[in-house]
Amino acid sequence: MQEKNIAVFVDYDNIEIGVKSTLSREFAVGVVLDALKERGQIVAKFAYANWSRQEGATRQMAENAVQMVQRIPSPRGDKNGADINLALDALEMAFTHSHVNAFAIVSGDSDFVPLVNKLKEYGKTVFIVGGKAFTSTILQQNCHEFVSYESLLDDRPAASSKGHHRDNKPFHKEQRDRDRDRDRDVKREPGGAEHKDRPPQQQQQQRQRPAPLDLSQAMPLVERALEVLERRSVQPQLGLLKSTMLQLSPAFNERAYGAHSFSEFVERMKAADYVKVTGSGGRYIIERKGGSVQEIPPAKPEDALPPLRDVLETHRLDMEEGVPAASLESWFIEEIEGFDLKKFGFQSFAEFLNFAQDRLVVRVEASEERGLMSYLGAEFYPPAPPPAPVRTEQEEEEDDGPQPIVRGQPSYLEPNAKPVSPRARKKRAPSAADGNKAPAPRKTAVRKRKPAE
């Protein structure tokens, strides 16, 4: 297999506000670069932002040798300025650097879908790095592999953050130092608020990735991939199975199910008696179980939308002005009893809102001041019916009904009617329609007698 030479393009404004609003963390570019190094060799790194307003981020970019591209906003504003610059530079590199065969777009903006499709047309492998809670599902499903930022977070309890290493994945030093600095800043807040005084849910969100999903959620994808390999008459080995699963669903990530590697993911499926696994030492052969593994198939993500519509309709007046996503989540939990989002494949409520946004049920906006805000989607504002067409006098006359047929007079409805010229109209015989005019006397021929001989 050809080695991947990866060019990394970071839409810093988008990824920074997305991570901060959904995970209450600071974006760490080093964590992303470490994940991409596992997939190939990084040959270029660019980040786009107005760096005059991002003084704290310039240090980590310099430490990771990321080239910072300055974006100066125009006086009239340029909301998509970074998107356009990034797309142009990525396409230029695709044309001029033939050795670059893979591109990593670090952003969650759906505006990059055309760029992703164009890079794929030129035979480039495209990775998307972003949060599952703010990256468009359309963007996730149209790349070759989606790397969720949540899966890159440390999953240790907050109490054990003293520099220890967990199994097979050391805690990133840069992120650990940033967390320590943030804890120190919290202790200096007015009123002496300590980190331990924060709500437990917020502490967990800052320190840990979302809770893992049940393995049963992944089984439909696993079975479909195994069926594809069987039809190709290919032996379903470990690496081939994962690559086939990524072809079918680029957003798949074994870390979402609590596994640190794909081999561990397969081991867990084997322990749950979902698949047959033979071989050892990483040379696994995976086979399907006879019959259906699950008596009840897992619910589809779309099945979670009707309860959300009910909650939005109940609080429609509040949603008109926009409410924090946390408030909407509390309403949802209170009014929909026993509802578990994990059964539908969502690890967090923010991820569920992101899915609902692509279905036009809600609209989500992230801001540094207000956090993650939710509004009613376009579904609740159906377009007005088109205005009735204005009828002309000619159209109204034509719709008065069929014209009467008068014998002897031309009519466009009379069968085989022929146009009558003005000269022929003068010479035509009068008819009953001429009124009281007497008909012209009929001339009779007089036969002359022969004289008698």
Helices and strands as residue ranges (DSSP letters): E 5-11, H 12-23, H 29-37, E 41-49, G 51-53, H 55-63, E 67-70, H 81-96, E 102-106, G 110-112, H 113-121, E 125-130, H 137-142, E 145-148, G 150-152, G 158-160, H 173-187, G 195-197, H 200-207, G 215-218, H 219-231, H 238-248, G 254-257, H 262-271, E 275-278, E 285-288, G 301-304, H 305-314, H 316-321, E 323-324, H 325-335, G 341-344, H 349-358, E 362-367, E 371-376, G 378-380, H 393-398, H 422-427, G 432-434
